[in-house]
Amino acid sequence: MFPPSFEYSAPGSLSEAMALLGDLGDEGRVLAGGQSLIPMMKLRLAQPAHLVDINGLKELSYVRREDGHLAIGALARHAEIVKSPLVGEVSKSMAAAAPWIADPLVRNRGTLCGSVAHCDPEGDWNSVMLAVGASVVAASSSGERVIPIADFVVDFFTNSLRPGEMVKEVRVPVPAGASGGSYDKLERKIGDYATVGVATHLELDRGGRISQAGIGLTSVHNHNLKATAAEQILVGQGPSDGLFAEAAEAAAQACQPSSDVRGPADYKRAVVREYTKRGLAKALAGARGEK
Amino acid sequence: MTMEIQVTVNGTAYTKDVEPRVLLVDFIRSSLGLTGTHIGCDTTSCGACTVLLDGQPVKSCTMFAVQANAASLGTVEGLKQNGALHPIQEAFKEHHGLQCGFCTPGMMLVGSALIAENPHPTDDEVRWAISGNLCRCTGYMNIVSAIQAAGAAGEGN
């Protein structure tokens, strides 16, 4: 399969890339790992006029801890996220999700920032990012802005980038206190999209009450879904099985899965309910240092 | 419109003109004539097109040839050294790690990259490493055995 013809540029610096993207506007598309974009181009679901390949910009290849957050650069590949010890220190949800992204060969090439930008509702990373309250650094020739992930994920394959902008970095906040998290993915085989995926994140205050709660859902809505009502049930409460069951029910009610080859909608909703309950229990155990 | 790229494949440097939309796997097969790299699913699922990109296994159906400019690639044809089979090739032969052979180049390249890092992988580690490569003939038991045997043999050299 061949994609339609396109122009190709491989800029040698970030400023050159920004200038090019600014000139190209809607015609330009960033090529990072290409593990979603290239298949879509081959299927002619995407037909960008001009690809701006950033694989030469090694300064964007980083996972590092900065002031109050973990910074993941636009060229940090999934395989590097899997290996980085910093990831597990900051977010157990991220560390749980990383090995389940696609397959090992795709992880050698694909990037976290690219996956976030792609906004495929069946992508895993945005559920994790919604759960942990990440933000996206959008860069253009006129500067940078920081977009909370909930405002970045707009709809089906739609983000809130403006023409000429690219995702330069994703930031994951370092939790203030004890924290735990999970990502549970039901998939038919490695490399398939999630039938259902559930990310959780919990932070506890000194008294052991839940100070922060995040739940993100994969493959059960037009976009990765932040289960806001479920989160609100949890915050300020002392954790218990009953409370987690109540939050899990709210998450199950919030999602709108469709019936497809991976299963009927009712089944997927039931999996959301169960995985949310299990995920919250794992997050609690992690926050208490039990695992 | 074509672009000139320089790429090293199995230690040999090539300079070629390619259209940007040409996939790396098609470049390797058609422009370089190295047909040991196979096209299976052509949708990033099966791993038959696996090549080593600067030592790391990747799916060459999901990369453009122009992106390999200045890179070093390894294909199945490069496993053999000085006329002698690579330990992974010996082991696949010895342990019946193939049936039709279609997935074999990818399996051997992933296996060679794994044992280069970890000469004594467990069953689970091998299965995890080859989880992006599909065999539709014979199952994975002999492939796992072959990769483990190659790791052990290679270390003895």
Chai-1 contact restraints between the chains, C-beta under 6 A:
chainA,res_idxA,chainB,res_idxB,connection_type,confidence,min_distance_angstrom,max_distance_angstrom,comment,restraint_id
A,M1,B,D42,contact,1.0,0.0,6.0,A-B,restraint_1
A,F2,B,R21,contact,1.0,0.0,6.0,A-B,restraint_2
A,P3,B,R21,contact,1.0,0.0,6.0,A-B,restraint_3
A,S5,B,R21,contact,1.0,0.0,6.0,A-B,restraint_4
A,Y8,B,P20,contact,1.0,0.0,6.0,A-B,restraint_5
A,Y8,B,V66,contact,1.0,0.0,6.0,A-B,restraint_6
A,Q35,B,T62,contact,1.0,0.0,6.0,A-B,restraint_7
A,I38,B,T62,contact,1.0,0.0,6.0,A-B,restraint_8
A,P39,B,T44,contact,1.0,0.0,6.0,A-B,restraint_9
A,D103,B,S131,contact,1.0,0.0,6.0,A-B,restraint_10
A,D103,B,G132,contact,1.0,0.0,6.0,A-B,restraint_11
A,P104,B,A129,contact,1.0,0.0,6.0,A-B,restraint_12
A,P104,B,G132,contact,1.0,0.0,6.0,A-B,restraint_13
A,L105,B,G47,contact,1.0,0.0,6.0,A-B,restraint_14
A,L105,B,P57,contact,1.0,0.0,6.0,A-B,restraint_15
A,L105,B,V58,contact,1.0,0.0,6.0,A-B,restraint_16
A,L105,B,K59,contact,1.0,0.0,6.0,A-B,restraint_17
A,L105,B,G132,contact,1.0,0.0,6.0,A-B,restraint_18
A,N108,B,Q56,contact,1.0,0.0,6.0,A-B,restraint_19
A,N108,B,V58,contact,1.0,0.0,6.0,A-B,restraint_20
A,R109,B,V58,contact,1.0,0.0,6.0,A-B,restraint_21
A,I190,B,S131,contact,1.0,0.0,6.0,A-B,restraint_22
A,G191,B,S45,contact,1.0,0.0,6.0,A-B,restraint_23
A,G191,B,G132,contact,1.0,0.0,6.0,A-B,restraint_24
